[in-house]
Amino acid sequence: MPQLQLAAWSSSTLYPTILNSRRYTQSRTMSAAPVFWSTPLRYCRWAARERPALFWSVIVGAAGPALMPIVPPIRHYFGDVDPAPVPVTYPGMRPSPTFAAPCVPNGPRKQLTGYDD
């Protein structure tokens, strides 16, 4: 059990401190690096307890790009196939870079019946 020692008088109060405590010695040292970069595992443990929404959103967000090369082969192994590509041209239109082909198909137009005014 750590020994309890009373620090010297401050301006108005006596502050107890714990000797040989890692937290006490780290709080006295100043570092130019942020807390996360000096002790990342300790910071992650603290963030998981104190700020779980922020912690898990970072974990899930980082997992997305990491799993991109892994997931498609697993999907194909289990039989999930990629869907057909969405058509980007009108049916019957020839794809051309100049868009010179007509956008309306050739042939006679069907006359509608039964919808007269």
C-alpha positions in Angstrom: 0.0 0.0 0.0 1.5 3.4 -0.9 2.3 5.7 1.9 0.4 8.9 2.2 2.4 12.1 2.7 1.2 15.6 3.1 2.7 18.1 0.8 3.9 21.5 2.0 1.3 24.2 2.6 -0.1 25.7 -0.6 -1.7 29.1 -0.6 -4.6 28.0 1.6 -4.9 24.2 1.7 -2.9 21.1 2.6 -2.8 18.7 -0.4 -2.2 14.9 0.2 -0.1 13.1 -2.4 0.7 9.4 -2.9 4.4 8.6 -3.0 5.8 6.2 -5.6 2.7 6.5 -7.7 3.1 6.4 -11.5 0.3 8.9 -12.0 1.8 11.3 -9.6 5.2 11.3 -11.2 3.7 11.6 -14.7 1.6 14.5 -13.7 4.7 16.4 -12.6 6.6 16.0 -15.9 5.8 18.1 -18.9 5.9 16.8 -22.4 5.7 18.5 -25.7 3.8 15.6 -27.2 0.0 15.2 -26.7 -1.2 12.6 -24.2 -2.3 10.3 -27.0 1.1 10.1 -28.7 3.0 9.7 -25.4 0.9 6.8 -24.1 -1.5 5.6 -26.8 -2.7 2.4 -25.1 -3.5 4.1 -21.8 -5.3 6.9 -23.7 -7.4 4.3 -25.6 -8.4 2.6 -22.4 -9.4 5.9 -20.9 -11.3 6.9 -24.1 -13.2 3.5 -24.2 -14.4 4.2 -20.6 -15.0 7.9 -20.6 -15.9 8.7 -24.2 -17.2 5.4 -25.8 -19.0 7.0 -28.7 -16.0 8.8 -29.9 -13.7 5.8 -29.3 -15.9 3.3 -31.1 -16.6 5.6 -34.0 -12.9 6.0 -34.6 -12.4 2.2 -34.4 -15.3 1.5 -36.9 -14.2 4.3 -39.2 -10.6 2.9 -39.3 -11.9 -0.7 -39.9 -13.6 0.3 -43.2 -10.6 1.0 -45.3 -8.6 -1.8 -43.6 -11.3 -4.4 -44.6 -11.7 -3.2 -48.3 -9.1 -5.7 -49.7 -10.3 -8.5 -47.5 -14.1 -8.5 -47.8 -14.7 -9.0 -51.6 -12.8 -12.4 -51.8 -14.8 -13.6 -48.8 -18.1 -12.5 -50.5 -17.2 -14.3 -53.7 -16.2 -17.4 -51.8 -19.7 -17.6 -50.2 -21.4 -17.1 -53.6 -22.4 -13.4 -53.4 -21.9 -12.0 -56.9 -21.6 -8.4 -58.0 -24.8 -6.9 -59.5 -25.0 -5.9 -63.1 -23.9 -2.4 -63.8 -26.5 0.3 -64.0 -27.2 1.4 -67.7 -26.0 4.9 -68.4 -27.4 5.3 -71.9 -30.9 5.1 -73.4 -31.8 1.7 -74.8 -30.8 1.5 -78.5 -28.4 4.3 -78.2 -24.9 3.7 -79.5 -22.3 4.8 -77.1 -20.2 7.4 -78.7 -17.9 10.1 -77.3 -19.5 12.9 -79.4 -23.1 12.0 -78.5 -24.0 12.3 -82.2 -26.3 9.2 -82.0 -30.0 10.0 -81.5 -31.4 9.5 -78.1 -34.8 8.3 -79.4 -35.0 4.9 -81.0 -35.7 4.6 -84.7 -39.1 3.4 -86.0 -42.8 4.4 -85.9 -44.2 5.7 -82.7 -47.1 3.7 -81.1 -50.4 5.5 -81.1 -52.1 5.5 -77.7 -55.8 4.6 -77.6 -58.3 4.9 -74.8 -57.0 8.1 -73.3 -58.8 10.6 -75.5 -60.0 13.9 -74.1 
